Amino acid sequence: MNLIDTHAHLEDIELLDEALARAEAAGVTAVVTMGADQKSNQWALNESVKHERQNLKIYPALGIHPGWIDASRVDVDLKFIEENIGKVVDVGEIGLDYWYKAVRKDEEKKALQRDTFRRLLEIAKKHGKPVSIHSRGAWADCVNTTIEVGVEKAVFHWFTGSLDDLKRLLDSGYHVSATPALAYSKEHRAVIENTPLDQILLETDSPVSYQGEPSEPSHVLKALSAVAELKKEKKETVAEKTTENAKIVFGF
């Protein structure tokens, strides 16, 4: 099976080359590595491809994670992303996160997140790039803003929002990604159960831990198995379709 991990943070994985060797052996043919701040953007753009393997290609994305926004350099970071937009397949990871304690009751910080997110969406729209969206605790705002800006292609990564929000993003032609959290997250399972297979991608969000186990790109097999179970489909069918979806979204 040919699988694509559509959302990982490769720079944070210990013993990365060993992890990618395991991914290659498991049938992972591509990984999209996300930028989240200045340092990870630089790594994704300049270092990530050095870790490619014979049968595993790495595609960089540039973004500003809502939890890593530096108000003093937002303009600089946005300029860097736009100047290098032709070298990447995606604007990500971007979005909103209202669950951070420092943000919950701070309207100024929420406003900074919203402004940065909208500006990143505008860059993606201008240059015809897809976006990978983090929406924890801000699902409706993320869906609304993405639709308002009119981005053509969007992946709502690890989406756990309401079924109403899900319907609106699906009706707009956007995608959601399935993670290994499907093994235990009721909210995530509900989203995948109610999403057509042709709007689902697979990801790991490596090296995030699921039930105490740090993930790596080979663990995309766990997401595959969970989707196949929920959809009552063969793994081969899910692998073929989600890989086709990823190629369409990211233009591989």
C-alpha positions as CSV (number, residue, x, y, z in Angstrom):
1,M,0.0,0.0,0.0
2,N,1.1,3.5,-0.8
3,L,0.3,5.9,2.1
4,I,0.8,9.6,2.7
5,D,1.3,11.2,6.1
6,T,-0.3,14.5,5.4
7,H,0.7,16.2,8.7
8,A,3.9,15.7,10.7
9,H,6.5,17.8,12.4
10,L,9.6,15.9,11.4
11,E,12.1,18.3,13.0
12,D,10.8,17.2,16.4
13,I,11.2,13.4,15.9
14,E,14.1,11.8,17.7
15,L,16.3,9.6,15.5
16,L,14.4,10.9,12.4
17,D,16.2,8.9,9.8
18,E,15.5,5.6,11.6
19,A,11.8,6.6,11.9
20,L,11.7,7.4,8.2
21,A,13.2,4.1,7.4
22,R,10.4,2.4,9.3
23,A,7.9,4.5,7.5
24,E,9.3,3.6,4.1
25,A,9.2,-0.1,5.0
26,A,5.6,0.3,6.1
27,G,4.6,1.7,2.7
28,V,4.7,5.5,3.4
29,T,5.7,7.1,0.2
30,A,5.4,10.8,1.2
31,V,5.2,13.0,4.3
32,V,4.1,16.6,4.5
33,T,6.2,18.3,7.2
34,M,4.5,21.4,8.8
35,G,6.1,24.7,9.7
36,A,4.8,26.3,13.0
37,D,7.2,29.2,13.7
38,Q,10.4,30.7,12.3
39,K,12.7,27.8,13.3
40,S,10.5,25.0,12.0
41,N,9.7,26.9,8.8
42,Q,13.4,27.3,8.2
43,W,13.9,23.6,8.9
44,A,11.0,22.5,6.7
45,L,12.2,24.6,3.8
46,N,16.0,24.0,4.0
47,E,16.6,20.8,5.9
48,S,13.7,18.4,5.5
49,V,14.5,17.2,2.0
50,K,17.9,16.0,3.2
51,H,16.1,13.2,5.0
52,E,14.3,11.8,2.0
53,R,14.7,8.2,1.2
54,Q,14.6,6.3,-2.1
55,N,10.9,5.6,-1.9
56,L,9.8,8.3,0.6
57,K,9.5,11.9,-0.5
58,I,9.2,14.8,2.0
59,Y,7.2,17.9,1.1
60,P,7.6,21.1,3.1
61,A,4.8,23.4,4.3
62,L,5.2,26.8,5.9
63,G,2.9,28.3,8.6
64,I,2.4,29.9,12.0
65,H,0.8,27.7,14.6
66,P,-1.7,29.7,16.7
67,G,0.2,28.7,19.9
68,W,3.5,30.0,18.6
69,I,2.6,33.4,17.3
70,D,5.2,36.0,18.2
71,A,3.5,39.4,18.0
72,S,6.8,41.2,17.6
73,R,7.6,39.3,14.3
74,V,4.3,38.4,12.7
75,D,5.0,40.6,9.7
76,V,8.5,39.2,9.2
77,D,7.2,35.6,9.4
78,L,4.4,36.3,7.0
79,K,6.8,37.9,4.6
80,F,9.1,34.9,4.8
81,I,6.2,32.6,4.0
82,E,5.0,34.6,1.0
83,E,8.5,35.0,-0.4
84,N,9.0,31.2,-0.3
85,I,5.5,30.1,-1.2
86,G,6.6,28.7,-4.5
87,K,8.8,26.2,-2.8
88,V,6.2,24.5,-0.7
89,V,3.0,22.5,-1.2
90,D,0.9,23.9,1.6
91,V,0.4,26.8,4.1
92,G,0.4,25.1,7.4
93,E,0.1,24.6,10.2
94,I,-2.1,27.6,10.7
95,G,-5.4,28.2,12.6
96,L,-6.9,29.2,15.9
97,D,-6.7,27.6,19.4
98,Y,-8.8,29.0,22.2
99,W,-8.0,26.2,24.6
100,Y,-4.7,27.6,25.8
101,K,-5.2,29.0,29.3
102,A,-3.5,32.2,28.4
103,V,-5.9,32.8,25.6
104,R,-9.3,31.7,26.9
105,K,-10.2,35.0,28.6
106,D,-7.8,37.3,26.7
107,E,-9.6,38.9,23.7
108,E,-6.5,40.6,22.6
109,K,-4.7,37.3,22.1
110,K,-7.7,35.8,20.3
111,A,-7.7,38.9,18.1
112,L,-4.0,38.4,17.2
113,Q,-4.7,34.7,16.4
114,R,-7.7,35.6,14.2
115,D,-5.8,38.4,12.3
116,T,-2.7,36.2,11.7
117,F,-4.9,33.3,10.6
118,R,-6.8,35.4,8.1
119,R,-3.6,36.9,6.7
120,L,-2.2,33.4,6.2
121,L,-5.4,32.3,4.5
122,E,-5.2,35.3,2.2
123,I,-1.6,34.4,1.2
124,A,-2.7,30.8,0.4
125,K,-5.6,32.0,-1.7
126,K,-3.5,34.5,-3.6
127,H,-1.0,31.9,-4.5
128,G,-3.4,29.0,-5.0
129,K,-2.0,26.9,-2.1
130,P,-4.0,24.5,0.2
131,V,-4.0,25.1,3.9
132,S,-3.7,22.8,6.9
133,I,-5.8,24.1,9.8
134,H,-5.5,23.6,13.5
135,S,-8.9,24.4,15.0
136,R,-8.9,23.2,18.7
137,G,-11.6,25.1,20.7
138,A,-12.2,27.4,17.8
139,W,-13.9,25.1,15.3
140,A,-16.7,27.4,14.1
141,D,-14.4,30.4,13.8
142,C,-11.9,28.4,11.7
143,V,-14.6,27.1,9.4
144,N,-16.3,30.5,9.1
145,T,-13.1,32.3,8.3
146,T,-11.8,29.8,5.8
147,I,-15.1,29.9,3.9
148,E,-15.2,33.7,4.1
149,V,-11.7,34.1,2.6
150,G,-12.6,31.6,-0.1
151,V,-9.6,29.3,0.1
152,E,-10.1,26.6,-2.6
153,K,-8.5,23.7,-0.7
154,A,-8.3,23.2,3.0
155,V,-7.5,20.3,5.4
156,F,-9.0,20.6,8.9
157,H,-6.4,18.5,10.7
158,W,-7.5,16.2,13.5
159,F,-10.9,17.9,13.5
160,T,-13.1,17.3,16.5
161,G,-15.7,20.0,16.0
162,S,-19.5,19.7,15.9
163,L,-21.3,17.9,13.1
164,D,-22.8,21.2,12.0
165,D,-19.4,22.7,11.6
166,L,-18.3,19.5,9.8
167,K,-21.1,19.7,7.4
168,R,-20.4,23.3,6.5
169,L,-16.7,22.6,5.8
170,L,-17.5,19.4,3.8
171,D,-20.2,21.3,1.8
172,S,-17.4,23.8,0.9
173,G,-15.3,21.0,-0.6
174,Y,-12.8,20.8,2.2
175,H,-11.2,17.8,3.8
176,V,-10.5,16.4,7.3
177,S,-7.6,14.2,8.4
178,A,-7.8,11.1,10.4
179,T,-5.2,10.4,13.2
180,P,-4.4,7.5,15.5
181,A,-6.6,9.2,18.0
182,L,-9.5,7.5,16.3
183,A,-8.7,4.6,18.6
184,Y,-10.2,6.4,21.6
185,S,-11.6,9.9,20.7
186,K,-15.4,9.8,20.5
187,E,-15.4,13.3,18.9
188,H,-12.8,12.4,16.3
189,R,-14.6,9.1,15.5
190,A,-17.9,11.0,15.0
191,V,-16.2,13.3,12.5
192,I,-14.7,10.5,10.5
193,E,-17.9,8.4,10.6
194,N,-19.8,11.4,9.1
195,T,-17.2,12.3,6.4
196,P,-17.3,10.7,3.0
197,L,-14.1,8.7,2.2
198,D,-13.3,11.0,-0.7
199,Q,-12.8,13.9,1.8
200,I,-10.6,12.0,4.3
201,L,-6.8,12.2,4.5
202,L,-4.5,10.3,6.8
203,E,-1.9,11.9,9.2
204,T,0.1,11.3,12.4
205,D,0.9,14.8,13.7
206,S,4.2,13.2,14.7
207,P,5.7,13.2,17.2
208,V,2.6,13.9,19.3
209,S,1.8,11.1,21.8
210,Y,-1.3,9.0,21.6
211,Q,-2.1,7.4,24.9
212,G,1.4,7.9,26.0
213,E,3.2,6.6,22.9
214,P,5.1,9.1,20.7
215,S,4.1,8.8,17.1
216,E,6.1,8.7,13.9
217,P,5.1,8.6,10.2
218,S,4.8,4.8,10.1
219,H,1.9,5.1,12.6
220,V,-0.2,6.4,9.8
221,L,-1.1,2.7,9.5
222,K,-3.0,3.0,12.8
223,A,-5.1,5.8,11.3
224,L,-5.6,3.7,8.2
225,S,-6.8,0.7,10.2
226,A,-9.2,2.9,12.3
227,V,-10.7,4.5,9.2
228,A,-11.2,1.1,7.6
229,E,-12.9,-0.2,10.7
230,L,-15.3,2.8,10.9
231,K,-16.1,2.8,7.3
232,K,-16.3,-1.0,7.0
233,E,-14.0,-0.9,4.1
234,K,-10.9,-2.9,3.2
235,K,-7.6,-1.3,4.2
236,E,-6.5,-1.4,0.6
237,T,-9.5,0.6,-0.5
238,V,-9.0,3.3,2.2
239,A,-5.2,3.5,1.4
240,E,-5.9,3.9,-2.3
241,K,-8.6,6.6,-1.8
242,T,-6.9,8.6,0.9
243,T,-3.6,8.7,-1.1
244,E,-5.5,9.8,-4.1
245,N,-7.2,12.5,-2.0
246,A,-3.8,13.8,-0.7
247,K,-2.4,14.0,-4.2
248,I,-5.4,16.1,-5.3
249,V,-5.2,18.4,-2.3
250,F,-1.5,19.0,-2.3
251,G,-0.8,18.7,-6.1
252,F,1.8,16.0,-5.8
